[in-house]
Amino acid sequence: MRILVTGATGLIGSAILARLASDGHKTIALVHSDADRPLAASEVVALDFAQAEEGDWLGVVAHVDAVVNCVGVFQDSARDSTKAVHVDGATRLFSACARAGVRRVIHVSAMGVDSATPTVFSRTKRVGDEALMATSLDWVILRPSVVVGKAAYGGSALFRGLAALPVLPRLSNAGRLQVVQVEDLVETVVFMLSPEAPKRVTLEIGGPEALQLEEVVASYRRWFGWSAQSVLPVPDWMTALVSRAGDFAGWLGWRAPVRSTAQAEMARGATGDTQPWQTLTGIRPRSLTDALVATPVSVQERWFAQLYVLKPLVFGVLSLFWLGTGLISLGPGWEIGMGHMRAGGAEGMGPLAIITGGLADVAIGIGIAFRRTARIALYAGIGISLAYAFIGTLLLPGMWADPLGPMLKIWPIIVLMVVALAIRGDR
């Protein structure tokens, strides 16, 4: 078959793409950027899912036998719009499939989208589901609980990160989760792609256990080979504060793991009736413990878990450091800077040098804060740090012997910026 997989670089989409390719299907991977080119894809199409018009989709789905839609965004931000993706983009895709004669469309939704108190994520997901149900296509809607797997992304990344904390925050109102292995979801997609598979069905997909968040994190903690965590109850106001900070990071372009939508979805939990799915497909979902036991832990897993929780700290500290040095040099540190310029025999250049350097530092701090400009800002920070070391050596070589180490401290800052460049990516 020729099968289009949207969201082909995400946790679910990439796993489905790899399995379909290994089964001998011709896979078309829909990606957001030409830079993303999954090896499992027979063909790669770069298209903005939220902005593509129906005419654009017609060219993509022509001569396609089936479509597996895995695109989804968790919360509105500077980068993402839940309505544009879950409703507008999905509706245009479904309409193009109907016009092009693509009969089978498998749509990955989410468990709980029909709950009484939906988030914007759940509400737009449900509207997208209803748009597909209104078509004449041979649709299948899969509604999984939190999906985890070998790859660390989304929930599977968050659980790893929480397991790396020395103390686990206990949410006062967290619901239970039927975490499901991505392999079980992939098997379901493969089953539904067969000619004999039922059509126009909606299935909830989840693991065999309804676990508290603490139990999920404890399973990963044991997998890492680390001792049990202490658990610290967290007041609701603190949880809300952290979530708002995550929302703010989202508007700066970062996909923060803890945002207000995550808080609301975690409080509601993700459990449902998975018996119809198991009866129909014959799939017996694996428990989280069984799945982890079957996958020996490796050093990169431990590294990732610890770096995952350090990443926001690294970027936050670097952004504040550059902002702080720039504002201090332009404000209360002005006379100190002028004193250094006089001592180095460059008093006439002092005001221009301090203003230029201060503004450059502020620009780098702001640039690091925004994900879109972080890479350029980090390289600029490395370059300016080297320039500061060179100019400082020319003007005041004695600063190398200063007991406070102003020249020596440049180098660990450069190293930290190199580390930030290495962990900047989301997937």
Rosetta blueprint (number, residue, H / E / L):
1 M L
2 R E
3 I E
4 L E
5 V E
6 T E
7 G L
8 A L
9 T L
10 G L
11 L H
12 I H
13 G H
14 S H
15 A H
16 I H
17 L H
18 A H
19 R H
20 L H
21 A H
22 S H
23 D L
24 G L
25 H L
26 K E
27 T E
28 I E
29 A E
30 L E
31 V E
32 H L
33 S L
34 D L
35 A L
36 D L
37 R L
38 P L
39 L L
40 A L
41 A L
42 S L
43 E E
44 V E
45 V E
46 A E
47 L L
48 D L
49 F L
50 A L
51 Q L
52 A L
53 E L
54 E H
55 G H
56 D H
57 W H
58 L H
59 G H
60 V H
61 V H
62 A L
63 H L
64 V L
65 D L
66 A E
67 V E
68 V E
69 N E
70 C L
71 V L
72 G L
73 V L
74 F L
75 Q L
76 D L
77 S L
78 A L
79 R L
80 D L
81 S L
82 T H
83 K H
84 A H
85 V H
86 H H
87 V H
88 D H
89 G H
90 A H
91 T H
92 R H
93 L H
94 F H
95 S H
96 A H
97 C H
98 A H
99 R H
100 A H
101 G L
102 V L
103 R L
104 R E
105 V E
106 I E
107 H E
108 V E
109 S L
110 A L
111 M L
112 G L
113 V L
114 D L
115 S L
116 A L
117 T L
118 P L
119 T L
120 V H
121 F H
122 S H
123 R H
124 T H
125 K H
126 R H
127 V H
128 G H
129 D H
130 E H
131 A H
132 L H
133 M H
134 A L
135 T L
136 S L
137 L L
138 D E
139 W E
140 V E
141 I E
142 L E
143 R E
144 P E
145 S L
146 V L
147 V E
148 V E
149 G L
150 K L
151 A L
152 A L
153 Y L
154 G L
155 G H
156 S H
157 A H
158 L H
159 F H
160 R H
161 G H
162 L H
163 A H
164 A H
165 L L
166 P L
167 V E
168 L E
169 P E
170 R E
171 L L
172 S L
173 N L
174 A L
175 G L
176 R L
177 L E
178 Q L
179 V L
180 V E
181 Q E
182 V H
183 E H
184 D H
185 L H
186 V H
187 E H
188 T H
189 V H
190 V H
191 F H
192 M H
193 L L
194 S L
195 P L
196 E L
197 A L
198 P L
199 K L
200 R L
201 V E
202 T E
203 L E
204 E E
205 I E
206 G L
207 G L
208 P L
209 E L
210 A L
211 L E
212 Q L
213 L H
214 E H
215 E H
216 V H
217 V H
218 A H
219 S H
220 Y H
221 R H
222 R H
223 W H
224 F H
225 G L
226 W L
227 S L
228 A L
229 Q L
230 S E
231 V E
232 L E
233 P E
234 V L
235 P L
236 D H
237 W H
238 M H
239 T H
240 A H
241 L H
242 V H
243 S H
244 R H
245 A H
246 G H
247 D H
248 F H
249 A H
250 G H
251 W H
252 L L
253 G L
254 W L
255 R L
256 A L
257 P L
258 V L
259 R L
260 S H
261 T H
262 A H
263 Q H
264 A H
265 E H
266 M H
267 A H
268 R H
269 G L
270 A E
271 T L
272 G L
273 D L
274 T L
275 Q H
276 P H
277 W H
278 Q H
279 T H
280 L H
281 T H
282 G L
283 I L
284 R L
285 P L
286 R L
287 S L
288 L H
289 T H
290 D H
291 A H
292 L H
293 V H
294 A L
295 T L
296 P L
297 V L
298 S L
299 V H
300 Q H
301 E H
302 R H
303 W H
304 F H
305 A H
306 Q H
307 L H
308 Y H
309 V H
310 L H
311 K H
312 P H
313 L H
314 V H
315 F H
316 G H
317 V H
318 L H
319 S H
320 L H
321 F H
322 W H
323 L H
324 G H
325 T H
326 G H
327 L H
328 I H
329 S H
330 L H
331 G L
332 P L
333 G L
334 W H
335 E H
336 I H
337 G H
338 M H
339 G H
340 H H
341 M H
342 R H
343 A H
344 G L
345 G L
346 A L
347 E H
348 G H
349 M H
350 G H
351 P H
352 L H
353 A H
354 I H
355 I H
356 T H
357 G H
358 G H
359 L H
360 A H
361 D H
362 V H
363 A H
364 I H
365 G H
366 I H
367 G H
368 I H
369 A H
370 F L
371 R H
372 R H
373 T H
374 A H
375 R H
376 I H
377 A H
378 L H
379 Y H
380 A H
381 G H
382 I H
383 G H
384 I H
385 S H
386 L H
387 A H
388 Y H
389 A H
390 F H
391 I H
392 G H
393 T H
394 L H
395 L H
396 L L
397 P H
398 G H
399 M H
400 W H
401 A H
402 D L
403 P L
404 L L
405 G L
406 P L
407 M L
408 L L
409 K L
410 I H
411 W H
412 P H
413 I H
414 I H
415 V H
416 L H
417 M H
418 V H
419 V H
420 A H
421 L H
422 A H
423 I L
424 R L
425 G L
426 D L
427 R L
